[in-house]
Amino acid sequence: MHRGVGLAAFDKEQVSQRFAELSSELSKTQVDHLQSQLTQFRTALLHFAATHRDSIRRDPAFRHAFQRMCSSIGVDPLAGPRKGGWWAEMLGLGDWQYELGVQIVDVCVSTRERNGGVIELGELVRIVSGLRDPENGVIITEEDVVRSIKTLQPLGAGYEVLDVGGGKKMVRSVVKELDADQAVVLAEAQLAGGRIVEEILEHRRGWTRDRARAALENMLLRDGLCWLDSQDEHYGRAYWVPSVMRWDE
């Protein structure tokens, strides 16, 4: 016997509608609650930033700890005026970051003729620190420079921090890649104060004489990353890598 379904269907429609309304009410309540929490959190974080503004600007350890705290919750206080928004305005760190970027470019460009566009990170920090007003009390660290270099990458000028092994880092400011052999040469040259010979690469790295010579000659002739001393008193032929030599500015 065929049973009517009109009333049952109507009841199901009412139940479904009621569940939809309840779901909508719960969603709205949750969104309102979340927005309230975010507002409170933003206010608290803003108060903290305002209270400790000078410490954030002047104390590198405090600045980096604050930066890590913000990064863990998806906030970037040093992103600059366009990306940082009210953070940049509140802390004054957006302009500070870009000012540091300009000084990094200045140092990289002015030293490019002698080092071929590759400079040791610690040396870059030292020279940049010398350009800044000592009276402002702001200490520049390698972490500050690395972060600022990341903001320069969209310029497409080749600015990049390279890890050459052994905890050593170099900053490249030209649009060209360093191959693996060149990275090894830079690391070994830095250990020797900038001087490198084929024999060092043979004994320490197990390279053949041809491989060592090819890597050094490419750095000399093709990339301009080293100088040749054809009258070395011990080996007769040695290469000097300016990017890992310490220069007094």
Secondary structure, 3 states (H helix, E strand, C coil): CCCCCHHHHHHHHHHHHHHHHHHHHHHHHHHHHHHHHHHHHHHHHHHHHHHCHHHHHHCHHHHHHHHHHHHHCCCCCCCCHHHHCHHHHHHCHHHHHHHHHHHHHHHHHHHHHHHCCEEEHHHHHHHHHHHCCHHHCCCCCHHHHHHHHHHHHHHCCCEEEEEEECCEEEEEECCCCCCHHHHHHHHHHHHCCCEECHHHHHHHHCCCHHHHHHHHHHHHHHCCCCEEEEEECCCEEEEECHHHCCCCC
